């Protein structure tokens, strides 16, 4: 390699930019405006789009990027993770917050929260799944991402620790993928009438 070029894995990882919180605030404000507008179509669109993005990114990361990175050499994994995590730390929690909040408000406005049993079972399933997905995402996946990111920032990262963290992460992502597919089943039931 010529001396005037730098290998991608030698580039410093971008920092976690707290200025990204501006974009988070813009997205949450847009959701708030849609909720306050009372427009049922806009609320449905917001809920569905955020849910599709959240689920699609999660499944793509868990079942395509994850296995690809596991087969890559450590320097390549390090480079990808160090560049991907600072963006994902803001994107996925925002999408999950918008999906859950817009979905709850939508269910309330459409009268689903007042449904009689056994139809309310579908509502309870949706509420349980979104609660589990949110707790798992914010309580396990987000902290694990941060721990891996900060470990990779060290000059001599503890590869064994990263391996343990990533095994936990992969299990949780697989479980989250299963729960998101279950949520799609529940949402399909909502779309066709409970």
Helices and strands as residue ranges (DSSP letters): G 8-10, G 18-20, H 21-37, H 40-60, I 61-65, H 66-71, H 74-109, G 112-114, H 119-136, I 137-141, H 142-153, H 159-192
